[in-house]
Amino acid sequence: MALMQYLTECRFDHGARSQLGAVLKRLGATRPLVVTDPGIAAIGLIQTALEGLGAEPAGLFARTPANPTEASVHEALAVYRDCGADSLVAVGGGSAMDLAKAVGLLASHEGPLARLGTAQKGTRHIGPIPPLVALPTTSGTGSEVSIGAMIVMETGEKELFVSNHLIPKVALCDPELTIGLPPGLTAATGMDAVTHCIESLFAPAVHPPADAIALDGIDRALRQGMLARAVADGSDRDARWHMMMASTEGAMAFVKGLGSVHALAHAAGALKALNLHHGTLNAIYLPHVLRINRGAAPDKEERLRQVLGLGTGACLGDAIQAVNDAIGIPPSLAALGVTAAEGPAVVAGALKDLAHYTNPRPLSQGEYESLFEAALG
């Protein structure tokens, strides 16, 4: 039986940030805590994002790590409580949005945080959280419209938190907030969006609207060349608009599930010493997983080839690798500092990851070991 849900309000266009104050007022929120990261705070983008607020926020937490940790959730929660906040505004990429979701969880639910994660089947414990409004500043994660949040726990493992209650009440998707994003980060976040679209297309759940949304996102990013344009010219407003739409579409599509690319990327992203970017990991793994999955969903493979303008039977992995090369994605895990010694931990983590179970075909430990070796370079 198909289950099809799209549950949040998304206001999308250049200048959407101007509606922040009105949106909070409608939600009955008067004292928001703003959650962002050091980079956004340092370049002054936070002031641009908050232009529509109309007043000073109750507080600001600008120490979100690249991969949000359980410790950072507790730090932000302390700020939330100390300033008497009644709501949250997340300004940033997926890290800031996921951290804000986790703060909302602990502000309104009994801890510890692990009790609410998928490893302990904690979704059943999750109810409403304080009002959350999201303003994405990258085009990649789509967390502004997603039901999930990913946090690195004190154990070192990444934990997924999933509930309809974690979807921001309103997403203000303003492509102007991504203008000037550096080429490398534009490429990495853009391939995160592309990976969401591709993996959700191949996830086995029956959800034709999500498949159509995923294909549209791929078309914008790759066939229309908007990702390459955004990487080449950070001020290209049209490319930024389309890439933010592709990012939002990716998250709308992955309600179906993801696959082994994300299983591996989540596991590698939990390597604390390296602090690897999720989108870059997705981009590196994606060609290899497409090759190992070849033949698992032939009809969908052909639909993807059509969207990409490829001939019948063309190798999808080779096509994506060509995209990676063209936009400057690092060629291998080794280029990021990963060594063979990390292989067992990554493989073990991938086999336990929720995304492993929605790959178009089940992969064995040996196949994950082969994927790691291929991506290592």
C-alpha distance (Angstrom), angle and dihedral (degrees) to the residues before:
residue distance angle dihedral
M1 . . .
A2 3.80 . .
L3 3.82 118.2 .
M4 3.82 112.7 -161.0
Q5 3.81 120.9 -178.4
Y6 3.79 133.4 163.0
L7 3.74 107.9 172.2
T8 3.79 116.2 169.0
E9 3.79 141.2 72.5
C10 3.79 114.9 -112.8
R11 3.81 122.4 -171.0
F12 3.77 107.4 -165.6
D13 3.81 131.8 -173.1
H14 3.75 144.6 76.4
G15 3.80 106.1 -58.0
A16 3.82 96.7 21.9
R17 3.82 88.7 133.5
S18 3.81 89.0 74.2
Q19 3.81 89.0 76.1
L20 3.81 95.9 60.9
G21 3.82 96.8 101.4
A22 3.78 93.8 46.8
V23 3.80 91.9 47.4
L24 3.81 93.2 51.5
K25 3.79 91.2 47.5
R26 3.80 90.5 52.6
L27 3.81 89.4 50.8
G28 3.81 90.2 52.4
A29 3.81 91.5 -115.7
T30 3.80 118.3 142.6
R31 3.82 104.9 158.5
P32 3.81 111.0 46.7
L33 3.78 124.7 179.9
V34 3.81 108.4 -141.5
V35 3.81 113.9 -141.7
T36 3.80 118.4 -162.0
D37 3.80 141.1 135.9
P38 3.82 133.6 -98.3
G39 3.80 94.4 -105.3
I40 3.79 94.3 55.5
A41 3.77 91.2 45.4
A42 3.82 91.9 48.8
I43 3.81 96.2 53.8
G44 3.80 94.4 44.6
L45 3.78 95.1 -115.7
I46 3.78 89.6 129.9
Q47 3.81 90.0 67.4
T48 3.80 90.5 51.8
A49 3.79 91.9 48.7
L50 3.80 92.4 50.5
E51 3.82 96.4 48.2
G52 3.79 90.6 109.7
L53 3.80 95.4 49.9
G54 3.79 94.6 89.7
A55 3.81 94.1 -154.9
E56 3.78 141.2 40.0
P57 3.81 114.3 -78.3
A58 3.79 118.7 -116.3
G59 3.79 89.5 -113.5
L60 3.79 146.2 -16.7
F61 3.79 128.7 -133.4
A62 3.81 108.6 -170.8
R63 3.81 101.1 164.7
T64 3.80 101.5 89.7
P65 3.84 108.7 147.8
A66 3.79 121.4 -133.0
N67 3.81 87.2 -105.9
P68 3.83 105.5 30.0
T69 3.78 113.5 -125.5
E70 3.77 134.3 -154.6
A71 3.83 88.3 -114.0
S72 3.82 91.6 55.1
V73 3.81 90.1 50.2
H74 3.80 89.6 57.4
E75 3.82 91.5 46.1
A76 3.80 91.2 53.3
L77 3.81 91.7 43.2
A78 3.81 89.6 56.9
V79 3.82 89.8 53.6
Y80 3.80 90.4 47.2
R81 3.79 91.4 54.2
D82 3.81 96.6 39.8
C83 3.82 93.2 54.2
G84 3.80 94.2 44.7
A85 3.80 93.6 -120.0
D86 3.79 120.9 -178.0
S87 3.81 98.8 -173.2
L88 3.80 144.6 17.5
V89 3.80 134.6 -120.9
A90 3.81 114.6 -167.1
V91 3.80 115.5 -158.1
G92 3.78 115.3 -178.1
G93 3.76 142.5 37.2
G94 3.76 127.9 -42.0
S95 3.79 93.2 -63.3
A96 3.81 94.7 61.9
M97 3.78 92.3 42.5
D98 3.80 93.7 48.2
L99 3.80 91.2 47.4
A100 3.81 90.8 50.7
K101 3.80 90.4 50.8
A102 3.80 91.1 52.1
V103 3.81 91.4 47.8
G104 3.80 88.4 52.3
L105 3.79 89.1 51.3
L106 3.79 95.4 53.5
A107 3.81 92.7 40.2
S108 3.80 89.0 60.9
H109 3.80 107.0 24.2
E110 3.77 138.4 58.4
G111 3.80 112.7 -101.0
P112 2.88 166.6 -125.4
L113 3.79 96.1 114.6
A114 3.82 92.7 -133.1
R115 3.81 89.4 63.0
L116 3.82 88.7 68.5
G117 3.81 97.4 47.9
T118 3.77 128.3 101.9
A119 3.83 92.3 -111.2
Q120 3.80 88.4 68.8
K121 3.82 93.1 35.3
G122 3.77 87.3 -111.5
T123 3.79 97.5 158.2
R124 3.79 88.5 92.1
H125 3.82 89.1 63.3
I126 3.80 95.9 52.5
G127 3.80 119.4 103.5
P128 3.82 132.9 158.8
I129 3.80 119.2 -32.3
P130 3.82 127.7 -159.6
P131 3.81 114.5 -72.4
L132 3.80 110.9 -73.5
V133 3.81 125.7 -165.5
A134 3.81 118.4 -171.9
L135 3.81 128.5 -153.8
P136 3.82 109.0 -176.1
T137 3.80 117.3 -149.8
T138 3.81 95.7 -174.4
S139 3.79 132.5 49.5
G140 3.75 104.0 -129.2
T141 3.78 125.3 69.3
G142 3.79 101.2 45.4
S143 3.80 87.9 -152.5
E144 3.80 88.3 145.4
V145 3.81 89.4 76.7
S146 3.81 101.0 26.3
I147 3.78 132.7 104.5
G148 3.80 94.3 -138.4
A149 3.79 144.5 77.5
M150 3.80 128.2 -170.0
I151 3.81 120.5 -148.5
V152 3.82 130.2 177.0
M153 3.80 103.9 -128.7
E154 3.80 127.1 -145.9
T155 3.82 87.4 -99.9
G156 3.82 88.4 64.9
E157 3.80 92.8 -113.3
K158 3.78 123.6 119.6
E159 3.80 112.8 -117.3
L160 3.78 125.3 -159.2
F161 3.79 121.1 -143.7
V162 3.79 114.8 -162.4
S163 3.78 131.5 -175.4
N164 3.78 139.4 122.8
H165 3.80 84.8 -121.4
L166 3.82 89.5 67.8
I167 3.79 94.3 63.0
P168 3.81 108.8 106.1
K169 3.80 111.6 -106.9
V170 3.80 89.1 -127.2
A171 3.78 131.9 11.6
L172 3.80 115.0 -154.0
C173 3.79 102.0 -161.5
D174 3.80 106.9 -168.6
P175 3.82 113.3 170.7
E176 3.80 89.6 -162.3
L177 3.81 87.5 74.2
T178 3.83 89.2 65.4
I179 3.80 97.2 49.9
G180 3.79 110.0 117.3
L181 3.81 95.3 20.6
P182 3.84 105.4 152.6
P183 3.84 117.0 -98.2
G184 3.81 94.9 -114.3
L185 3.79 93.8 51.8
T186 3.81 91.1 42.7
A187 3.81 89.4 54.3
A188 3.81 94.6 46.2
T189 3.79 96.1 46.3
G190 3.79 91.3 42.5
M191 3.79 91.5 54.6
D192 3.80 88.3 48.7
A193 3.81 87.4 59.7
V194 3.81 91.7 45.3
T195 3.80 91.0 49.8
H196 3.80 91.0 51.1
C197 3.80 89.9 53.3
I198 3.80 95.5 45.8
E199 3.79 97.5 43.5
S200 3.79 93.1 45.6
L201 3.80 90.1 50.7
F202 3.81 89.7 57.1
A203 3.82 96.7 41.0
P204 3.82 105.9 113.9
A205 3.83 99.0 -126.7
V206 3.81 115.7 112.0
H207 3.81 108.0 -112.9
P208 3.83 113.5 134.1
P209 3.84 94.4 179.0
A210 3.81 90.5 54.7
D211 3.82 90.4 48.4
A212 3.80 90.2 52.3
I213 3.80 91.6 48.0
A214 3.81 90.9 49.2
L215 3.80 92.2 51.2
D216 3.79 90.8 49.2
G217 3.81 90.5 52.4
I218 3.82 91.1 50.3
D219 3.79 90.3 48.1
R220 3.82 92.3 53.5
A221 3.78 96.1 45.0
L222 3.81 100.6 40.0
R223 3.81 115.9 12.8
Q224 3.81 93.0 41.3
G225 3.79 88.5 41.2
M226 3.80 96.3 -130.2
L227 3.80 94.1 140.9
A228 3.80 92.5 53.2
R229 3.80 90.2 46.2
A230 3.80 92.9 50.6
V231 3.82 91.0 49.2
A232 3.80 92.2 48.1
D233 3.82 95.5 45.8
G234 3.78 118.3 22.4
S235 3.81 91.2 -168.1
D236 3.82 95.5 57.6
R237 3.81 99.2 121.9
D238 3.79 94.8 -170.4
A239 3.80 92.9 51.6
R240 3.81 90.7 47.0
W241 3.82 90.6 51.6
H242 3.80 92.9 51.5
M243 3.80 94.1 44.4
M244 3.79 92.0 51.7
M245 3.79 88.1 50.6
A246 3.81 90.9 49.4
S247 3.81 89.0 50.8
T248 3.79 92.7 50.8
E249 3.80 90.1 46.1
G250 3.80 90.8 51.6
A251 3.79 91.3 58.0
M252 3.79 91.9 44.1
A253 3.80 88.3 53.3
F254 3.78 98.7 46.7
V255 3.78 91.9 68.2
K256 3.83 78.9 95.0
G257 3.80 92.0 60.6
L258 3.79 135.3 -100.8
G259 3.80 130.3 -116.8
S260 3.78 149.7 -134.3
V261 3.81 94.7 -45.7
H262 3.78 89.1 65.0
A263 3.80 92.9 40.5
L264 3.80 89.5 57.7
A265 3.81 94.8 39.9
H266 3.80 92.6 50.6
A267 3.80 90.5 50.3
A268 3.81 93.9 47.4
G269 3.79 90.8 44.7
A270 3.79 89.4 60.0
L271 3.83 90.7 65.1
K272 3.80 94.7 109.9
A273 3.79 97.5 -165.4
L274 3.81 92.7 59.6
N275 3.83 102.6 39.5
L276 3.81 92.2 -156.0
H277 3.80 122.9 -164.7
H278 3.80 112.2 -110.2
G279 3.80 95.5 -142.2
T280 3.80 92.6 50.7
L281 3.80 90.5 50.9
N282 3.80 91.0 49.9
A283 3.79 91.1 50.6
I284 3.82 93.3 50.5
Y285 3.81 94.8 46.8
L286 3.82 97.7 41.2
P287 3.85 99.5 79.0
H288 3.81 91.8 47.7
V289 3.81 94.1 48.6
L290 3.80 91.6 47.2
R291 3.80 88.6 55.1
I292 3.80 95.0 48.6
N293 3.83 91.1 45.7
R294 3.81 93.4 49.8
G295 3.79 111.1 134.7
A296 3.81 95.3 18.4
A297 3.83 93.3 104.6
P298 3.81 106.8 13.0
D299 3.81 97.2 171.3
K300 3.81 91.9 53.4
E301 3.79 90.7 44.0
E302 3.78 89.0 56.5
R303 3.81 92.2 48.1
L304 3.79 89.0 52.7
R305 3.79 91.3 49.2
Q306 3.79 89.4 52.5
V307 3.81 92.5 51.5
L308 3.81 90.2 48.5
G309 3.80 92.5 47.2
L310 3.81 93.3 -117.6
G311 3.78 127.3 146.9
T312 3.79 122.7 -106.0
G313 3.77 111.0 -74.0
A314 3.83 95.3 11.2
C315 3.79 114.8 153.9
L316 3.79 108.4 -100.5
G317 3.80 92.3 -163.6
D318 3.80 91.1 57.6
A319 3.82 90.7 48.6
I320 3.80 92.8 52.8
Q321 3.80 91.7 45.2
A322 3.80 88.1 55.6
V323 3.81 89.3 53.6
N324 3.81 90.7 49.9
D325 3.80 91.4 50.6
A326 3.79 92.8 48.1
I327 3.81 95.4 52.8
G328 3.80 97.4 41.4
I329 3.80 103.7 -104.3
P330 3.83 109.7 164.5
P331 3.80 109.4 -97.1
S332 3.80 98.8 -127.5
L333 3.78 147.8 0.1
A334 3.80 88.5 -101.2
A335 3.80 88.5 63.0
L336 3.82 86.9 60.9
G337 3.79 93.2 52.1
V338 3.81 97.7 -97.9
T339 3.81 115.3 143.7
A340 3.78 134.3 -164.2
A341 3.79 88.7 -101.8
E342 3.81 89.4 72.0
G343 3.80 92.0 56.8
P344 3.82 100.0 91.9
A345 3.82 92.7 49.7
V346 3.80 92.6 47.6
V347 3.81 93.2 47.9
A348 3.80 92.7 46.6
G349 3.79 90.7 49.0
A350 3.80 92.9 48.2
L351 3.80 92.3 52.4
K352 3.83 90.1 55.7
D353 3.80 96.3 42.9
L354 3.80 119.1 109.9
A355 3.82 91.3 -129.2
H356 3.82 90.2 61.2
Y357 3.81 89.4 70.6
T358 3.81 95.4 56.8
N359 3.78 98.2 50.4
P360 3.83 109.4 123.9
R361 3.78 89.0 -109.0
P362 3.82 130.3 15.9
L363 3.79 113.7 -98.6
S364 3.79 123.5 -150.1
Q365 3.78 128.4 -134.2
G366 3.79 88.7 -103.5
E367 3.79 91.8 53.9
Y368 3.80 90.9 50.6
E369 3.79 88.8 50.4
S370 3.81 89.2 52.4
L371 3.81 91.2 48.5
F372 3.79 91.6 51.0
E373 3.81 91.7 49.2
A374 3.81 91.8 48.2
A375 3.80 92.6 49.0
L376 3.81 92.2 44.4
G377 3.80 88.5 66.1
